[in-house]
């Protein structure tokens, strides 16, 4: 291959642990800037999920030009300070396509969480690890307060309509 270095072909996924977070709450991830080699491209405004398998699909990012784009989770590397991308081309234009295939994290916030048809509480946040939702943070109200429970087997009834 002439003109293309092996380094430029490497995935944005790390070979080693260089500040990459093991797990992160969805609300914390939405506070991080999206950057390419230190240059801020935008900020995530939502996280799209596949709730049957509890996998994160990617972020809806509001870019500096005020447009919204979709950033697949597989094309990003989340650290404690930023969401890194290897190329600005990873910010895809057809957000509607991805919204139609996923569920908005923001639409689920405050929604009733159910297990086997019984209420388990209201959704406050999600915990992500390697692209998978591992736990749901629930508000059970009163003395029960806030708890984290494993995501498999849980269903969230959205509190509001998705922006899809």
Secondary structure in CASP SS format (residue, H / E / C, confidence):
PFRMAT SS
TARGET T0000
AUTHOR 0000-0000-0000
METHOD secondary structure of the structure
MODEL  1
X C 1.00
X C 1.00
X C 1.00
X C 1.00
X C 1.00
X H 1.00
X H 1.00
X H 1.00
X H 1.00
X C 1.00
X C 1.00
X C 1.00
X C 1.00
X C 1.00
X C 1.00
X C 1.00
X C 1.00
X C 1.00
X C 1.00
X E 1.00
X C 1.00
X C 1.00
X C 1.00
X E 1.00
X E 1.00
X H 1.00
X H 1.00
X H 1.00
X H 1.00
X C 1.00
X C 1.00
X C 1.00
X E 1.00
X E 1.00
X E 1.00
X E 1.00
X C 1.00
X C 1.00
X E 1.00
X E 1.00
X E 1.00
X E 1.00
X E 1.00
X E 1.00
X E 1.00
X E 1.00
X E 1.00
X E 1.00
X E 1.00
X E 1.00
X C 1.00
X C 1.00
X C 1.00
X C 1.00
X E 1.00
X E 1.00
X E 1.00
X E 1.00
X E 1.00
X E 1.00
X E 1.00
X E 1.00
X E 1.00
X C 1.00
X C 1.00
X C 1.00
X C 1.00
X E 1.00
X E 1.00
X E 1.00
X E 1.00
X E 1.00
X H 1.00
X H 1.00
X H 1.00
X E 1.00
X E 1.00
X E 1.00
X E 1.00
X C 1.00
X C 1.00
X E 1.00
X E 1.00
X E 1.00
X E 1.00
X C 1.00
X C 1.00
X H 1.00
X H 1.00
X H 1.00
X E 1.00
X E 1.00
X C 1.00
X C 1.00
X H 1.00
X H 1.00
X H 1.00
X H 1.00
X H 1.00
X H 1.00
X H 1.00
X C 1.00
X E 1.00
X E 1.00
X H 1.00
X H 1.00
X H 1.00
X H 1.00
X C 1.00
X C 1.00
X C 1.00
X E 1.00
X E 1.00
X E 1.00
X E 1.00
X C 1.00
X C 1.00
X E 1.00
X E 1.00
X E 1.00
X E 1.00
X E 1.00
X E 1.00
X E 1.00
X E 1.00
X E 1.00
X E 1.00
X E 1.00
X E 1.00
X C 1.00
X C 1.00
X E 1.00
X E 1.00
X E 1.00
X E 1.00
X E 1.00
X E 1.00
X E 1.00
X E 1.00
X C 1.00
X C 1.00
X H 1.00
X H 1.00
X H 1.00
X C 1.00
X E 1.00
X E 1.00
X E 1.00
X E 1.00
X E 1.00
X C 1.00
X C 1.00
X C 1.00
X E 1.00
X E 1.00
X E 1.00
X E 1.00
X C 1.00
X C 1.00
X C 1.00
X C 1.00
X C 1.00
X C 1.00
X C 1.00
END
